[in-house]
């Protein structure tokens, strides 16, 4: 496989960003409120602070970007009561630079979203999956750090053409798992101190029949 698709994906995002409106979320405000106001192609910048919410993204080519100031990231804290931190269904979404802790289900999940980028996030202590793209095509999961995840830190489910590169996963049940997915690149990751490092599975009874 070549990496031409990933380069085209990045160029596509740069072309959208040139006409984007930027929305800034400060500590004490709701990230979801900014997403609700945003249009396709907009950029949401989230300043350091603590945000206790579940975020839904159903618009296309939206960039949700945490701003890192003197090493401090915006924290999404589920307080062990909220299920998911970020759920994205829109195509072309970028999610980056967040610290995510204490969610009962998933840290970042994409559902049927294509051309996504999930990068440079830190995810700790989610009860199901840390990063979970499902039913997606042409995605990039890179430079994330995940730990203390009770199932798979990174779980690629029923996807096609997703690159999982240069992530670190540790202290989890599984470091990286792919299930009923094809054309997946797993490269350059640091997977250590998990119960199982890497699993590639083909599970019967699911809509995608090959891996």
LINZI-V549228 format. One line per field, one symbol per residue. ss: DSSP state (H for helix, E for strand, C for the rest). psi: psi as a letter, one per 40 degrees, with the letter a starting at -180 (. if undefined). burial: I if it has 16 or more other C-alpha atoms within 10 Angstrom, else O. Layout:
ss: ???
psi: ???
burial: ???
This chain:
ss: CCCHHHHHHHHHHHHHHCCCCEEEECCCCCHHHHHHHCCCCCEEEECCEEECCCEEECCCCCEEEECCECCECEEEECCCCCCCCEEECCCCCEEECCEEECCCCCCEEEECCCCCEEECCEEECCCCCCEEEECCEEEEEECCEEECCCCEEEEEECCEEEEEECCEEECCCEEEEEECCEEEEEECCEEECCCEEEEEECCCCCCCCCC
psi: iiedddddddddddddddeihhhhhiheihdddddddiiheihhhhiiahhgihhhheiifhhhhihhhfehihhhheffdididhhheiifhhhifihhifiecichhhhehifihhifihhhfiecichghhfiigihhifihhifhebhdhhhhfihghhhifihhifidhdhhhhfiifhhhheihhifidhchhhihhieidhei.
burial: OOOOOIOOIOOOIOOIIOOIOOIOIIOOOIIIOIIOOIOIIIIIIIIIOIIIIIIIIIIIIIIIIIIOOOOOIIIIIIOOOIIIIIIIIIIIIIIIIIIIIIIIIIIIIIIIIIIIIIIIIIIIIIIIIIIIIIIIIIIIIIIIIIIIIIIIIIIIIIIIIIIIIIIIIIIIIIIIIIIIIIOIOIOOIOIOOIOIIIOOOIOOOOOIOOI
